[in-house]
Amino acid sequence: MAHIDFGEGIPGIRGPMIFSPDTAKPLNDLAQVLLTGSNTLTLAEREMIATYVSSQNDCLFCQNCHGSIAAQHLGGSDADYELISQIKQNYADTPVSDKMKALLGIAGKVQQGGKYVTTDDIARAREQGATDKEIHDTVLIAAAFCMYNRYVDGLATWQPSDPEVYREIGKMSAKLGYVGRDYSKPLESLANLRDKAQR
């Protein structure tokens, strides 16, 4: 049970966003800029960073939401979802680029604590072609998602386990982004689960 009453059946960060629209706006604005704004890192790559950090923080909701968004940006196939799962387990053994592996390494260091990032980590990323803007944004995405993860988990929000919920969120967010949305609108997948439970 959540530490604050966000209403029944409202998953993850959606509850706090509905509860506190004044803080939801800047949080969503930040996510929109970091994850969908103009960038030489692809939409999928930025969502991969968010997903990996969230998995390292053991935030079920965020890692599944953003993992699904990343998979949708890649095409939405089962293979795309499997790749995201592999990245969470051991990104070094996945077919992502060496530049992306170096950036994920930096993101993982930020998750542990900002001072864990070394000059060697930065040099490695640059050697693989990462620009200073890509390094900057990797650090900021990683730092921001440590905040989002702790926001979601610190309030003990409800985090469903059904993968179809996250597929729906992934499809919606990949299409619509993070701003100007009605997060109070019920998810069809949750309604379907309730209908099945009542039969």
C-alpha positions as CSV (number, residue, x, y, z in Angstrom):
1,M,0.0,0.0,0.0
2,A,1.3,3.4,-0.9
3,H,2.3,5.8,1.9
4,I,-0.1,8.4,0.5
5,D,-3.6,7.6,-0.9
6,F,-3.3,8.1,-4.6
7,G,-6.5,6.4,-5.5
8,E,-7.1,2.8,-6.5
9,G,-5.3,1.2,-9.5
10,I,-3.0,4.1,-10.4
11,P,0.4,2.7,-11.1
12,G,3.8,4.1,-10.3
13,I,4.7,7.7,-10.8
14,R,1.2,8.4,-12.2
15,G,-0.2,8.6,-8.7
16,P,2.2,11.3,-7.4
17,M,1.8,13.2,-10.6
18,I,-2.0,13.4,-10.2
19,F,-1.6,14.1,-6.5
20,S,0.9,17.0,-7.1
21,P,0.4,18.6,-10.5
22,D,2.6,21.6,-9.6
23,T,5.7,19.3,-9.2
24,A,4.5,16.9,-12.0
25,K,4.9,19.6,-14.6
26,P,8.6,20.3,-14.2
27,L,9.3,16.6,-13.8
28,N,7.6,15.8,-17.0
29,D,9.2,18.8,-18.8
30,L,12.6,17.5,-17.8
31,A,11.8,14.0,-19.0
32,Q,10.5,15.4,-22.3
33,V,13.7,17.4,-22.9
34,L,16.1,14.7,-21.9
35,L,14.4,11.8,-23.6
36,T,12.6,13.2,-26.6
37,G,14.4,16.5,-27.4
38,S,16.9,17.0,-30.2
39,N,19.9,14.9,-29.6
40,T,22.5,12.8,-31.4
41,L,21.6,9.9,-29.1
42,T,18.5,8.2,-30.4
43,L,15.3,8.0,-28.6
44,A,15.9,4.4,-27.9
45,E,19.4,4.9,-26.6
46,R,18.3,7.6,-24.1
47,E,15.5,5.3,-22.9
48,M,18.1,2.5,-22.5
49,I,20.1,4.7,-20.2
50,A,16.9,5.5,-18.1
51,T,16.1,1.8,-18.1
52,Y,19.5,0.6,-17.0
53,V,19.8,3.1,-14.2
54,S,16.2,2.2,-13.0
55,S,17.1,-1.5,-13.0
56,Q,20.2,-0.8,-11.0
57,N,18.0,1.1,-8.5
58,D,15.6,-1.9,-8.5
59,C,12.7,0.3,-9.4
60,L,10.2,-2.1,-11.0
61,F,7.9,0.5,-12.4
62,C,10.5,2.7,-14.0
63,Q,12.7,0.0,-15.5
64,N,9.7,-1.7,-17.1
65,C,8.1,1.5,-18.3
66,H,11.2,2.9,-19.9
67,G,12.4,-0.5,-21.1
68,S,9.1,-0.8,-22.9
69,I,9.4,2.7,-24.4
70,A,13.0,1.8,-25.5
71,A,11.7,-1.4,-27.1
72,Q,8.9,0.5,-28.9
73,H,11.4,3.0,-30.3
74,L,13.4,0.1,-31.7
75,G,10.3,-1.4,-33.4
76,G,8.4,-3.1,-30.6
77,S,9.2,-6.7,-31.5
78,D,9.8,-9.5,-29.0
79,A,13.4,-9.4,-30.0
80,D,13.5,-5.7,-29.1
81,Y,12.1,-6.4,-25.7
82,E,14.6,-9.2,-25.2
83,L,17.5,-6.8,-26.0
84,I,16.3,-4.4,-23.4
85,S,16.1,-7.3,-20.9
86,Q,19.7,-8.3,-21.8
87,I,20.9,-4.7,-21.3
88,K,19.6,-4.7,-17.8
89,Q,21.4,-8.0,-17.0
90,N,24.7,-7.4,-18.7
91,Y,24.9,-4.6,-21.3
92,A,28.6,-5.5,-22.2
93,D,27.4,-8.7,-23.8
94,T,24.7,-7.1,-26.0
95,P,25.0,-6.0,-29.6
96,V,24.6,-2.3,-28.8
97,S,27.5,0.0,-30.0
98,D,30.7,0.3,-28.1
99,K,29.9,4.0,-27.6
100,M,26.6,3.0,-26.0
101,K,28.3,0.5,-23.8
102,A,30.7,3.2,-22.6
103,L,27.8,5.6,-21.9
104,L,25.9,2.9,-20.0
105,G,29.1,2.3,-18.0
106,I,29.1,6.0,-17.0
107,A,25.4,5.9,-16.2
108,G,26.0,2.9,-13.9
109,K,28.7,4.8,-12.1
110,V,26.4,7.8,-11.6
111,Q,23.8,5.5,-10.1
112,Q,26.4,4.4,-7.5
113,G,27.3,8.0,-6.8
114,G,28.5,10.8,-9.0
115,K,32.1,10.7,-7.7
116,Y,32.4,7.1,-9.0
117,V,32.7,8.5,-12.6
118,T,36.4,8.7,-13.5
119,T,38.4,10.5,-16.1
120,D,39.1,7.0,-17.6
121,D,35.4,6.4,-18.0
122,I,35.0,9.7,-19.8
123,A,38.1,9.1,-22.0
124,R,36.7,5.6,-22.9
125,A,33.4,7.1,-24.0
126,R,35.2,9.8,-26.1
127,E,37.4,7.1,-27.7
128,Q,34.2,5.4,-28.8
129,G,32.9,8.6,-30.4
130,A,30.8,10.1,-27.6
131,T,30.5,13.8,-27.8
132,D,30.6,16.1,-24.7
133,K,26.9,16.7,-25.1
134,E,26.2,13.0,-25.1
135,I,28.3,12.5,-22.0
136,H,26.6,15.4,-20.3
137,D,23.1,14.1,-21.2
138,T,24.0,10.6,-20.1
139,V,25.0,11.8,-16.7
140,L,21.9,14.0,-16.4
141,I,19.6,11.2,-17.5
142,A,21.2,8.9,-15.0
143,A,21.0,11.4,-12.2
144,A,17.4,12.4,-13.0
145,F,16.3,8.8,-13.0
146,C,17.9,8.2,-9.6
147,M,15.5,10.9,-8.5
148,Y,12.5,9.5,-10.3
149,N,13.2,6.0,-9.0
150,R,13.4,7.2,-5.4
151,Y,10.2,9.3,-5.9
152,V,8.3,6.2,-7.1
153,D,9.7,3.8,-4.5
154,G,10.0,6.3,-1.6
155,L,6.2,6.7,-1.7
156,A,5.7,3.0,-2.0
157,T,3.6,3.4,-5.2
158,W,1.7,0.5,-6.6
159,Q,3.8,-1.2,-9.3
160,P,1.9,-3.9,-11.3
161,S,3.7,-7.0,-12.4
162,D,1.8,-7.8,-15.6
163,P,4.0,-7.1,-18.6
164,E,1.0,-6.0,-20.7
165,V,0.6,-3.0,-18.5
166,Y,4.1,-1.9,-19.4
167,R,3.6,-2.6,-23.1
168,E,0.6,-0.3,-23.1
169,I,2.6,2.4,-21.3
170,G,5.5,1.9,-23.7
171,K,3.4,2.3,-26.8
172,M,1.6,5.4,-25.4
173,S,4.7,7.1,-24.2
174,A,6.8,6.4,-27.3
175,K,4.0,8.0,-29.4
176,L,2.9,10.8,-27.1
177,G,6.0,11.8,-25.1
178,Y,5.7,13.0,-21.5
179,V,4.0,16.4,-21.5
180,G,0.4,17.5,-22.1
181,R,-1.1,14.1,-21.2
182,D,-3.9,13.1,-18.8
183,Y,-2.2,10.6,-16.5
184,S,-5.5,10.1,-14.6
185,K,-7.0,8.3,-17.7
186,P,-7.2,4.6,-16.8
187,L,-5.0,2.1,-18.7
188,E,-6.9,-0.4,-20.8
189,S,-4.6,-3.2,-19.8
190,L,-5.5,-2.7,-16.1
191,A,-9.2,-2.5,-16.9
192,N,-8.9,-5.8,-18.8
193,L,-7.1,-7.4,-15.9
194,R,-9.9,-6.3,-13.5
195,D,-12.6,-7.7,-15.9
196,K,-10.8,-11.1,-16.1
197,A,-10.6,-11.2,-12.3
198,Q,-14.3,-10.5,-11.9
199,R,-15.3,-13.3,-14.3
